[in-house]
Amino acid sequence: PTDWIIIREADNGKAADPVLKTWREDIRLATGVKVTAIRDTLDTDALAAYITGPDYPVWPADPYAPQPVAEEPAEDAEEEPAEE
């Protein structure tokens, strides 16, 4: 989803954000690690263990990803009457 920013930089010189460039490089490095790990598996069981293990689904965090919005506590629909 960020290729257009890099292409725009090449086309008209509008600089891409350095944070974006760093993130893209981090993705390439992480991909290389995963490809090597997959190549190093010796059989289907080893491959299955890797791709279902804890390391495979981990990728560098997208610096532009929206942050979750904290939910506000729900207000009670009915307030209890005050005691007299």
DRENZA-905446 format. One record per residue: residue number from 0; residue in one letter; z, y, x of N, C-alpha, C, O in turn. Coordinates in steps of 0.1 Angstrom, whole numbers, padded with zeros to 4 digits. Atoms other than C-alpha are relative to their C-alpha. Example, Ala and Ser with C-alpha at 12.3 -4.5 7.8 and 13.67 -1.06 7.14 Angstrom:
2
+-------+--------+-------+-------+-------+-------+-------+-------+-------+-------+-------+-------+-------+-------+
| gukol | marvex |   nzz |   nyy |   nxx |  cazz |  cayy |  caxx |   czz |   cyy |   cxx |   ozz |   oyy |   oxx |
+-------+--------+-------+-------+-------+-------+-------+-------+-------+-------+-------+-------+-------+-------+
|     0 |      A |  0000 | -0012 |  0009 |  0078 | -0045 |  0123 |  0000 |  0012 |  0009 |  0007 |  0012 |  0019 |
|     1 |      S |  0000 | -0011 | -0009 |  0071 | -0011 |  0137 |  0008 |  0011 | -0008 |  0009 |  0022 | -0003 |
+-------+--------+-------+-------+-------+-------+-------+-------+-------+-------+-------+-------+-------+-------+
END
This chain:
84
+-------+--------+-------+-------+-------+-------+-------+-------+-------+-------+-------+-------+-------+-------+
| gukol | marvex |   nzz |   nyy |   nxx |  cazz |  cayy |  caxx |   czz |   cyy |   cxx |   ozz |   oyy |   oxx |
+-------+--------+-------+-------+-------+-------+-------+-------+-------+-------+-------+-------+-------+-------+
|     0 |      P |  0000 | -0012 |  0008 |  0000 |  0000 |  0000 |  0000 |  0013 |  0008 | -0001 |  0024 |  0003 |
|     1 |      T |  0000 | -0012 | -0008 |  0001 |  0023 |  0030 | -0012 |  0002 |  0009 | -0014 |  0012 |  0016 |
|     2 |      D |  0012 | -0001 | -0009 | -0033 |  0017 |  0046 | -0007 |  0013 | -0002 | -0013 |  0018 |  0008 |
|     3 |      W |  0008 | -0012 |  0003 | -0048 |  0047 |  0029 |  0006 |  0012 |  0008 | -0002 |  0021 |  0012 |
|     4 |      I | -0006 | -0011 | -0008 | -0024 |  0070 |  0048 | -0005 | -0001 |  0014 | -0008 |  0009 |  0021 |
|     5 |      I |  0005 |  0002 | -0013 | -0035 |  0055 |  0081 | -0015 |  0004 |  0001 | -0019 |  0010 |  0010 |
|     6 |      I |  0015 | -0003 |  0001 | -0072 |  0058 |  0071 | -0002 |  0015 | -0001 | -0011 |  0021 |  0006 |
|     7 |      R |  0001 | -0015 |  0001 | -0066 |  0094 |  0061 |  0002 |  0007 |  0013 | -0005 |  0017 |  0016 |
|     8 |      E | -0002 | -0006 | -0013 | -0052 |  0102 |  0095 | -0012 | -0002 |  0009 | -0016 |  0007 |  0016 |
|     9 |      A |  0012 |  0002 | -0009 | -0082 |  0086 |  0112 | -0012 |  0009 | -0005 | -0020 |  0014 |  0003 |
|    10 |      D |  0011 | -0008 |  0006 | -0106 |  0104 |  0088 |  0001 |  0015 |  0002 | -0009 |  0021 |  0006 |
|    11 |      N | -0001 | -0015 |  0000 | -0093 |  0139 |  0087 |  0011 |  0006 |  0008 |  0013 |  0018 |  0009 |
|    12 |      G | -0011 | -0005 | -0009 | -0064 |  0141 |  0111 |  0013 |  0004 | -0006 |  0022 |  0008 |  0001 |
|    13 |      K | -0013 | -0002 |  0006 | -0036 |  0145 |  0086 |  0009 | -0010 |  0005 |  0008 | -0022 |  0002 |
|    14 |      A | -0009 |  0010 | -0006 | -0008 |  0129 |  0105 |  0008 | -0008 | -0010 |  0013 | -0003 | -0020 |
|    15 |      A | -0008 |  0009 |  0008 |  0009 |  0099 |  0091 |  0015 |  0001 |  0005 |  0017 |  0004 |  0016 |
|    16 |      D | -0014 |  0000 | -0003 |  0047 |  0099 |  0090 |  0004 | -0010 |  0011 |  0000 | -0022 |  0009 |
|    17 |      P | -0004 |  0009 | -0011 |  0061 |  0084 |  0122 |  0009 | -0012 | -0005 |  0009 | -0023 |  0000 |
|    18 |      V | -0009 |  0010 |  0006 |  0087 |  0065 |  0101 | -0009 | -0011 | -0006 | -0006 | -0023 | -0005 |
|    19 |      L |  0009 |  0010 |  0005 |  0058 |  0048 |  0083 | -0007 | -0008 |  0011 | -0008 | -0020 |  0009 |
|    20 |      K |  0006 |  0007 | -0011 |  0041 |  0039 |  0115 |  0009 | -0010 |  0007 |  0005 | -0021 |  0010 |
|    21 |      T | -0010 |  0009 | -0006 |  0073 |  0024 |  0129 |  0002 | -0012 | -0009 |  0003 | -0023 | -0005 |
|    22 |      W | -0002 |  0011 |  0010 |  0078 |  0004 |  0097 | -0012 | -0010 |  0000 | -0010 | -0022 |  0000 |
|    23 |      R |  0012 |  0008 |  0000 |  0042 | -0009 |  0098 |  0000 | -0009 |  0013 | -0003 | -0021 |  0012 |
|    24 |      E | -0001 |  0008 | -0012 |  0047 | -0020 |  0134 |  0011 | -0011 | -0001 |  0009 | -0022 |  0004 |
|    25 |      D | -0011 |  0010 |  0002 |  0080 | -0037 |  0125 | -0005 | -0012 | -0009 | -0001 | -0023 | -0006 |
|    26 |      I |  0006 |  0010 |  0008 |  0061 | -0056 |  0098 | -0009 | -0009 |  0008 | -0008 | -0022 |  0007 |
|    27 |      R |  0009 |  0009 | -0008 |  0035 | -0068 |  0123 |  0008 | -0009 |  0009 |  0005 | -0020 |  0011 |
|    28 |      L | -0008 |  0008 | -0009 |  0062 | -0079 |  0147 |  0007 | -0012 | -0008 |  0008 | -0023 | -0003 |
|    29 |      A | -0007 |  0010 |  0008 |  0081 | -0098 |  0120 | -0010 | -0011 | -0005 | -0006 | -0023 | -0005 |
|    30 |      T |  0011 |  0009 |  0003 |  0048 | -0114 |  0109 | -0002 | -0009 |  0012 | -0004 | -0022 |  0010 |
|    31 |      G |  0003 |  0008 | -0012 |  0042 | -0126 |  0145 |  0011 | -0010 |  0002 |  0009 | -0022 |  0005 |
|    32 |      V | -0011 |  0010 | -0001 |  0077 | -0142 |  0146 | -0001 | -0011 | -0010 |  0001 | -0023 | -0007 |
|    33 |      K |  0001 |  0010 |  0010 |  0071 | -0160 |  0113 | -0012 | -0009 |  0003 | -0011 | -0021 |  0001 |
|    34 |      V |  0012 |  0008 | -0004 |  0036 | -0172 |  0124 |  0004 | -0010 |  0011 |  0001 | -0022 |  0010 |
|    35 |      T | -0004 |  0009 | -0011 |  0051 | -0186 |  0156 |  0010 | -0011 | -0005 |  0008 | -0022 | -0001 |
|    36 |      A | -0010 |  0010 |  0005 |  0080 | -0203 |  0138 | -0008 | -0010 | -0009 | -0004 | -0022 | -0008 |
|    37 |      I |  0007 |  0010 |  0008 |  0055 | -0219 |  0114 | -0008 | -0009 |  0009 | -0009 | -0021 |  0007 |
|    38 |      R |  0007 |  0008 | -0010 |  0033 | -0230 |  0143 |  0008 | -0010 |  0007 |  0004 | -0021 |  0011 |
|    39 |      D | -0009 |  0008 | -0008 |  0063 | -0245 |  0160 |  0005 | -0012 | -0009 |  0012 | -0021 | -0004 |
|    40 |      T | -0005 |  0011 |  0008 |  0071 | -0268 |  0130 | -0009 | -0012 |  0003 | -0021 | -0011 |  0005 |
|    41 |      L |  0007 |  0012 | -0004 |  0062 | -0304 |  0137 | -0005 | -0008 | -0012 | -0014 | -0017 | -0010 |
|    42 |      D |  0004 |  0007 |  0012 |  0059 | -0317 |  0102 |  0003 |  0007 | -0013 |  0008 |  0018 | -0012 |
|    43 |      T | -0001 | -0006 |  0013 |  0059 | -0309 |  0065 |  0015 |  0003 | -0003 |  0019 |  0014 | -0008 |
|    44 |      D | -0014 | -0002 |  0003 |  0097 | -0313 |  0063 |  0006 |  0012 |  0008 |  0014 |  0020 |  0003 |
|    45 |      A | -0005 | -0012 | -0008 |  0103 | -0288 |  0092 | -0006 |  0013 | -0006 |  0001 |  0023 | -0006 |
|    46 |      L |  0006 | -0012 |  0006 |  0079 | -0263 |  0076 |  0007 |  0003 | -0013 |  0010 |  0015 | -0015 |
|    47 |      A | -0007 | -0003 |  0013 |  0096 | -0267 |  0042 |  0014 |  0006 |  0003 |  0018 |  0015 | -0004 |
|    48 |      A | -0013 | -0005 | -0003 |  0130 | -0262 |  0058 | -0001 |  0015 |  0005 |  0008 |  0023 |  0002 |
|    49 |      Y |  0001 | -0014 | -0004 |  0118 | -0230 |  0075 | -0003 |  0010 | -0011 |  0003 |  0020 | -0013 |
|    50 |      I |  0004 | -0010 |  0010 |  0101 | -0214 |  0045 |  0010 |  0001 | -0012 |  0009 |  0010 | -0020 |
|    51 |      T | -0010 | -0001 |  0011 |  0130 | -0222 |  0022 |  0014 |  0004 |  0006 |  0024 |  0005 | -0001 |
|    52 |      G | -0012 | -0004 | -0007 |  0156 | -0211 |  0048 |  0003 |  0014 | -0001 | -0005 |  0022 | -0007 |
|    53 |      P | -0004 | -0014 |  0002 |  0174 | -0178 |  0052 | -0009 |  0010 |  0008 | -0009 |  0022 |  0004 |
|    54 |      D |  0007 | -0009 | -0008 |  0151 | -0163 |  0078 | -0014 |  0004 | -0005 | -0018 |  0015 | -0003 |
|    55 |      Y |  0014 | -0002 |  0004 |  0117 | -0166 |  0062 | -0002 |  0012 | -0010 | -0011 |  0019 | -0008 |
|    56 |      P |  0003 | -0011 |  0009 |  0121 | -0142 |  0033 |  0005 |  0014 |  0004 |  0004 |  0023 | -0003 |
|    57 |      V | -0005 | -0013 | -0005 |  0136 | -0114 |  0054 | -0011 |  0008 |  0007 | -0017 |  0003 |  0016 |
|    58 |      W |  0010 | -0009 | -0005 |  0113 | -0085 |  0061 |  0007 |  0014 |  0003 |  0017 |  0017 | -0003 |
|    59 |      P | -0006 | -0013 | -0003 |  0120 | -0050 |  0076 |  0000 |  0008 | -0013 | -0010 |  0007 | -0021 |
|    60 |      A | -0002 | -0007 |  0013 |  0132 | -0027 |  0048 | -0011 |  0011 |  0000 | -0013 |  0018 |  0009 |
|    61 |      D |  0010 | -0011 |  0003 |  0106 | -0003 |  0033 |  0007 |  0013 |  0000 |  0016 |  0015 | -0009 |
|    62 |      P | -0007 | -0013 |  0000 |  0117 |  0032 |  0042 | -0002 |  0008 | -0013 |  0005 |  0018 | -0015 |
|    63 |      Y |  0004 | -0008 |  0012 |  0100 |  0045 |  0010 |  0004 | -0007 | -0013 |  0001 | -0002 | -0024 |
|    64 |      A | -0004 |  0007 |  0012 |  0114 |  0019 | -0014 |  0010 |  0008 | -0008 |  0019 |  0014 | -0003 |
|    65 |      P | -0010 | -0007 |  0009 |  0132 |  0035 | -0044 |  0014 | -0007 |  0002 |  0015 | -0019 |  0002 |
|    66 |      Q | -0014 |  0006 | -0001 |  0170 |  0030 | -0041 |  0004 | -0003 | -0014 |  0001 |  0004 | -0024 |
|    67 |      P | -0006 |  0004 |  0013 |  0188 |  0013 | -0070 |  0008 |  0012 | -0005 |  0015 |  0018 |  0002 |
|    68 |      V | -0008 | -0010 |  0007 |  0203 |  0037 | -0095 |  0013 | -0006 | -0004 |  0013 | -0017 | -0011 |
|    69 |      A | -0013 |  0005 |  0004 |  0240 |  0032 | -0100 |  0002 |  0002 | -0015 | -0001 |  0012 | -0020 |
|    70 |      E | -0002 | -0001 |  0014 |  0248 |  0024 | -0135 |  0014 |  0007 | -0003 |  0024 |  0005 |  0003 |
|    71 |      E | -0012 | -0007 |  0005 |  0273 |  0046 | -0153 |  0008 | -0009 | -0009 |  0002 | -0017 | -0016 |
|    72 |      P | -0008 |  0009 |  0009 |  0302 |  0028 | -0170 | -0004 |  0003 | -0015 | -0005 |  0015 | -0019 |
|    73 |      A |  0003 | -0001 |  0015 |  0294 |  0022 | -0207 |  0012 |  0006 | -0007 |  0024 |  0002 | -0004 |
|    74 |      E | -0011 | -0006 |  0008 |  0314 |  0044 | -0230 |  0003 | -0009 | -0012 | -0007 | -0015 | -0018 |
|    75 |      D | -0003 |  0008 |  0012 |  0332 |  0025 | -0258 | -0006 |  0007 | -0012 | -0006 |  0019 | -0014 |
|    76 |      A |  0007 | -0006 |  0012 |  0314 |  0029 | -0291 |  0010 |  0006 | -0009 |  0007 |  0016 | -0016 |
|    77 |      E | -0010 | -0005 |  0009 |  0346 |  0034 | -0310 |  0013 |  0003 |  0009 |  0017 | -0005 |  0017 |
|    78 |      E | -0012 | -0003 | -0007 |  0376 |  0052 | -0297 |  0012 | -0004 | -0008 |  0012 | -0004 | -0020 |
|    79 |      E | -0012 |  0004 |  0007 |  0410 |  0039 | -0306 |  0007 |  0012 | -0005 |  0009 |  0022 |  0002 |
|    80 |      P | -0007 | -0012 |  0005 |  0430 |  0062 | -0328 |  0013 |  0002 |  0008 |  0019 | -0007 |  0013 |
|    81 |      A | -0012 | -0003 | -0008 |  0458 |  0080 | -0311 |  0012 | -0003 | -0008 |  0013 | -0001 | -0020 |
|    82 |      E | -0013 |  0004 |  0007 |  0493 |  0068 | -0319 |  0008 |  0013 | -0002 |  0008 |  0022 |  0006 |
|    83 |      E | -0008 | -0012 |  0003 |  0515 |  0093 | -0336 |  0015 | -0002 |  0003 |  0023 |  0007 |  0001 |
+-------+--------+-------+-------+-------+-------+-------+-------+-------+-------+-------+-------+-------+-------+
END
